[in-house]
């Protein structure tokens, strides 16, 4: 059965056991593809893992930096640096704060408990 035949059966309201089996097989294929992709990083994700390691290395001791400063240090855009910094904050590796209400967002290494 082709997808066209399957969709026509649905549109025409003539779904039989053959169409149901076809749908189940297609869902199984989708689930299989998704399972394979789930454990694999894309090229950009792999590059971002390396960039995040470089960002964490920038924050020695109590060093405080803005997204702009991180971007300049790693030669990436401020937007990319900001996105990666937010991911690191969500992961608990960095913290963010504002010195004043109108000041830019600043980041520093999260304090380790222990």
C-alpha positions in Angstrom: 0.0 0.0 0.0 1.3 3.4 -0.8 0.9 6.5 1.3 -1.4 8.0 -1.3 -3.7 4.9 -1.1 -3.6 5.1 2.7 -4.5 8.8 2.9 -7.3 8.4 0.3 -8.8 5.6 2.4 -8.8 7.9 5.4 -10.3 10.9 3.4 -12.9 8.6 1.9 -13.7 7.0 5.3 -13.0 3.5 4.0 -10.4 2.4 6.5 -10.0 -1.3 6.5 -7.7 -3.7 8.5 -5.1 -3.2 5.8 -4.9 0.5 6.3 -4.7 0.0 10.1 -1.8 -2.4 9.7 -0.1 0.0 7.3 -0.5 2.8 9.9 1.0 0.7 12.6 3.9 -0.2 10.5 4.6 3.4 9.6 4.4 4.4 13.3 6.9 1.7 14.1 9.3 3.0 11.5 8.9 6.6 12.9 9.6 5.3 16.4 12.7 3.4 15.2 14.1 6.5 13.4 13.5 8.7 16.4 15.2 6.2 18.7 18.3 6.3 16.5 18.4 10.1 16.4 17.8 10.5 20.1 21.2 9.2 21.1 23.2 11.0 18.3 24.5 14.5 18.5 24.3 16.7 15.4 27.4 18.4 14.1 26.3 21.7 15.7 25.6 20.0 19.0 29.1 18.5 19.0 30.6 21.9 18.3 28.5 23.4 21.1 29.8 20.9 23.6 33.3 22.0 22.8 32.4 25.7 23.0 30.7 25.2 26.4 33.8 23.5 27.8 35.8 26.5 26.5 33.3 28.9 28.2 33.5 27.1 31.5 37.3 27.3 31.3 37.1 31.2 30.9 35.5 31.5 34.4 38.5 31.0 36.6 37.9 31.6 40.3 35.3 34.3 40.8 35.7 35.8 37.3 32.5 37.6 36.1 31.8 38.0 32.4 29.0 39.2 30.1 27.8 37.3 27.0 29.5 40.0 24.9 32.8 39.4 26.6 32.5 35.7 26.2 31.6 36.1 22.6 34.6 38.3 21.9 36.9 35.8 23.8 35.7 32.8 21.7 35.1 34.8 18.5 31.4 33.9 18.3 28.4 36.2 18.3 27.0 37.6 21.5 23.7 35.8 20.7 25.5 32.4 20.4 27.5 33.1 23.6 24.3 34.1 25.4 22.5 30.9 24.3 25.3 28.7 25.5 25.7 30.6 28.7 21.9 30.1 29.4 22.4 26.4 28.8 25.3 26.3 31.3 23.2 28.2 33.8 20.3 25.6 33.4 22.9 22.8 33.8 24.0 24.4 37.1 27.6 25.1 36.0 27.2 28.9 35.9 25.0 31.5 37.6 23.6 34.7 36.2 22.8 38.0 37.9 22.6 41.7 37.3 24.6 44.1 39.4 22.0 46.8 38.8 18.5 46.6 37.3 19.7 48.2 34.0 23.0 46.5 33.9 23.7 43.7 31.4 23.3 40.1 32.6 26.6 38.8 34.0 27.7 35.2 34.6 30.1 33.5 36.9 30.9 29.9 37.9 28.4 28.3 40.3 29.7 27.8 43.8 30.4 24.1 44.5 28.7 22.7 47.6 31.0 20.7 49.8 
